[in-house]
Amino acid sequence: MSKLGPDVVSEEGLRELLGLGHRAMVVCVEPPCLKHNVWYGTWILRCVSLDEEADRLLITFRRRVTDEVRPRTFQTLNGLVNFLHALGFRTIHVPMEIDGRTCHDLGQHGAKSP
């Protein structure tokens, strides 16, 4: 499991927790707008246990000067969908309003196609 703390998770830790039955919650932080046929906004991911007692923020590391930890953000709808698809989700719902949330459970998705 994560050695980062109880309230954050790395991408590797997220994959492990999703395999154990946790859900991926997509949260809209900045409402999207359409520019040149691309949806731009800001979304984050949280990893939530089924009983909703454990809630971890997906983070990323910046190893330039220090081991700075920041929330992993997705600036385009395409980037978010690609990330979720790579995790194994085949039906993806995305909130399009600020503070909108939607959960994804791998148990509701079939096996990955080749």
PLY file of the C-alpha trace (Angstrom):
ply
format ascii 1.0
element vertex 114
property float x
property float y
property float z
element edge 113
property int vertex1
property int vertex2
end_header
0.00 0.00 0.00
0.93 3.66 -0.06
3.70 4.94 2.18
2.68 8.51 1.32
0.02 8.91 3.98
-3.59 7.96 4.54
-5.09 10.76 2.46
-3.10 10.51 -0.81
-2.32 7.79 -3.34
0.09 7.42 -6.25
-0.95 6.07 -9.64
0.51 2.67 -8.74
-1.34 2.69 -5.42
-4.55 3.69 -7.19
-4.31 0.70 -9.52
-3.75 -1.60 -6.53
-6.67 -0.17 -4.55
-9.01 -0.34 -7.56
-8.12 -4.03 -7.83
-9.14 -4.44 -4.19
-12.59 -2.94 -4.81
-12.10 0.79 -4.24
-13.77 3.24 -6.61
-12.34 6.09 -8.66
-14.22 9.32 -8.04
-13.90 12.04 -10.68
-14.33 15.57 -9.27
-14.77 18.66 -11.44
-12.64 21.47 -9.99
-13.00 23.96 -12.83
-16.01 23.78 -15.16
-15.04 22.84 -18.70
-15.42 24.99 -21.79
-15.23 23.99 -25.42
-12.35 25.52 -27.43
-11.57 24.36 -30.97
-13.51 21.10 -30.47
-11.62 20.22 -27.24
-13.12 20.38 -23.75
-10.76 22.16 -21.34
-11.39 22.19 -17.59
-9.83 20.77 -14.46
-10.65 17.42 -12.92
-9.04 15.46 -10.09
-9.39 11.82 -9.05
-10.06 10.48 -5.59
-9.85 6.83 -4.56
-12.79 5.95 -2.30
-13.46 2.72 -0.43
-16.86 1.09 -0.81
-17.79 2.05 2.76
-16.59 5.61 1.96
-14.42 5.67 5.10
-11.15 5.81 3.14
-10.77 8.70 0.69
-7.42 9.37 -1.01
-6.41 12.07 -3.49
-4.46 10.94 -6.56
-1.15 12.80 -6.51
1.89 13.27 -8.71
5.52 13.89 -7.76
7.69 16.75 -8.99
11.29 15.70 -8.45
13.12 18.76 -9.73
14.29 20.46 -6.55
12.37 18.69 -3.82
10.02 15.74 -3.59
7.05 18.06 -4.02
3.69 16.30 -4.00
0.77 17.84 -5.91
-2.71 16.70 -6.85
-2.78 15.02 -10.25
-5.01 17.22 -12.41
-6.45 16.58 -15.83
-6.83 19.68 -18.00
-8.68 18.12 -20.95
-11.58 15.73 -21.18
-9.55 13.61 -23.59
-6.68 13.27 -21.12
-9.05 12.25 -18.32
-10.86 9.70 -20.48
-7.57 8.20 -21.71
-6.33 7.83 -18.12
-9.55 6.19 -16.92
-9.63 3.88 -19.94
-6.05 2.78 -19.20
-7.18 1.90 -15.67
-9.74 -0.51 -17.15
-12.93 1.52 -17.21
-14.98 1.02 -20.37
-17.91 3.32 -19.58
-16.82 6.72 -18.36
-19.00 9.42 -16.83
-17.52 12.89 -16.33
-19.02 15.70 -14.27
-19.19 18.93 -16.27
-20.10 21.32 -13.43
-17.93 22.61 -10.58
-17.97 20.28 -7.57
-19.72 17.62 -9.66
-18.67 14.07 -8.75
-19.12 10.65 -10.26
-17.75 7.27 -9.18
-16.38 4.43 -11.27
-16.17 0.84 -10.02
-14.03 -1.70 -11.90
-16.38 -4.47 -10.74
-18.99 -3.06 -13.13
-16.69 -3.31 -16.18
-15.89 -6.30 -18.33
-12.46 -7.62 -19.14
-10.14 -5.40 -21.16
-10.35 -5.94 -24.89
-7.11 -6.80 -26.73
0 1
1 2
2 3
3 4
4 5
5 6
6 7
7 8
8 9
9 10
10 11
11 12
12 13
13 14
14 15
15 16
16 17
17 18
18 19
19 20
20 21
21 22
22 23
23 24
24 25
25 26
26 27
27 28
28 29
29 30
30 31
31 32
32 33
33 34
34 35
35 36
36 37
37 38
38 39
39 40
40 41
41 42
42 43
43 44
44 45
45 46
46 47
47 48
48 49
49 50
50 51
51 52
52 53
53 54
54 55
55 56
56 57
57 58
58 59
59 60
60 61
61 62
62 63
63 64
64 65
65 66
66 67
67 68
68 69
69 70
70 71
71 72
72 73
73 74
74 75
75 76
76 77
77 78
78 79
79 80
80 81
81 82
82 83
83 84
84 85
85 86
86 87
87 88
88 89
89 90
90 91
91 92
92 93
93 94
94 95
95 96
96 97
97 98
98 99
99 100
100 101
101 102
102 103
103 104
104 105
105 106
106 107
107 108
108 109
109 110
110 111
111 112
112 113
